[in-house]
Amino acid sequence: MTKLCRIYTVLWAFVFAFILPSSLDAQIKIIPKEKLDSIVNPTLAPISKLLSFDKIVLDAGTIAENGGLKTYYFDFSNISDEDVEIKRLVTNCSCVVAYALPQVVKAGHKSTIKVLYDPKGHPGKFVRTLRVYASRLNSEDKLALAAFLKLKVHVTEN
């Protein structure tokens, strides 16, 4: 019986010394601080200078979890002499849906991004983000990040 214990001990020592550390290294990835910062505060494209938002952070305050859909608005202006098209709105949670009204913003005109937030199943304090991608109308520009908006909300359980 002691011979069998020694074999198991040697086998486990081998696993802990050689196999386990290499498999742990494959699972742990260290992300540089610069990369994390770029995710939290992304760099805006030059097209962002064409749009002027009244506010980029909207504090929704405290709402009830079973209070139903809430609607919020981000107003902005096209301060350039070119028409801009809002092509894509990307949120960080499926509880947030956004629409650009209208999608093409004429030079010198105002527009609104309508945000619908469903607090159901999301109690707690959150910052929901919205990335606005746009391009100049009738140009060969690539789609670019034009704005990074935040909706702060505190959802209470009922």
N, C-alpha and C positions, 0 to 999 in steps of 0.2 A: 504494500500500500504506500509506503514512503517513496518508493521509486516512481510510482504514478504521480504522486504529489510533486516530486521534483520535476517531472516532465511537464506538468501543467504550469508550474512556476516559471520554468524556462520559456515555455511557449508564451505565456502572458507577458513576461519581460520583453520578449522579442516584439510582440504586438505593441506594447507601450513605448518601446524604444525606437522602433523603425516604421511601423505601419501607421499608427495613430497620428503622430505629428505631421506626416506628409498629407494625410487626408484632411486634417484640420486646416492646414495652410491653403488647401484648395477651396475651402468654404469661407474663409475669412478674407475679405477684401478691404483694404484701407483706401479710402477715397480722400484725395487731397482737399485741403480746406478751400482752395480756389475753385475747385469743381463744385463743392457743396454751396459755396457762395453764389456761383453762377446759376445754380438751380433755384435757390431761394430768391435771389435778386438778379434776374436775367438781364443781359445787356440788350438794350433796345436798338433796333435798326435805324438808319438815318430817316426812314419814312416817319418815324415817331415825331419828328420836328414839324410835320405837316398837320398833325392833330393836336388840339389843345383840350384836355379833359378838365371839367370843372372840379372834379376830385378823383383821385386814384384809389383812395381808401374810403369805403363807406361803412360807417358803424351802424349796424341794424339794431343794436341794443339787445334787450332780452325778449324772447318770444317763447310761446308754449309749444311743446313738441307736437301736440295734437291740434294745433291752431290752423292747420291747412296751409296751402301754398301762400307764400308771401312774394310780393313783387317789389323790385327795387330798380332804380334807373341811374345810369351813368350818362350824363349829358356831355357832349363834346362838340367842338367846332373844327371845321377844316380851315385852317388859317393860311393856306397856301393859295396859289393861283392855278392849281391843278385839281382835277377831280380825283377822288380817292375811293377805292372800293374795299369795303370790309369783306374779306373772303372767308375767314374762318374764326370761330370763337371756341376756345378750348378751356374747359373748366377742370379743376382737380378732383371733382366728386360728381357722381351721377345724381346727387341730390340738387345740383344746380344746372339750369338750362338757360342759355343766353341767346338773344336775337338782336340783330342790328336793324334799326328802323330809321331810314332806309339803308340798304346795303351800299349804294353808291351815294357818296356825299359830294355835292358840287362845291367848287371853290368858293370859299367865303360863307358857306351855309353851316347850319347846326344839324346835329343828329343825336340819337339816343340809342344806348344799348340797354335793352330790357332784360332783367335777370329775374328768373323764377327760382325760388328756393323752397324746397320741401323739407321741413324739419323732422318729419316722422322718422323715428328710429335713429336719430342723431342727437341725443342729449349731450350737453357740455358746451365748452367754449371752443369756437373754431374760427379759423381764417380761411375762407374759401377763395381761391384765386381764379382769375379769368385772364387768359392770354388772348390778345386781339391781334390777328394777322391781317395785313392789308397790303395793297399795292396801288400804284398810280394807275388810273384807268387808261386804257389804250397805250400801254407801254410794255416793254419787254422785261420790266423789273421782275425779279423773283418775289415770291411771297415772303414777307418779312414781319418780324415781331414789332408791332406798332405801339402796343401798350400792355402793361402788366397791372391789372386792377385787383383790388382786394375787397372782400366783403367780410367784415367782422361780425360775428353773431354769437349770442349766448342762448342756447336752447335749454329750457327747464323741463323736467319730467312732470307729468301730470298724474 
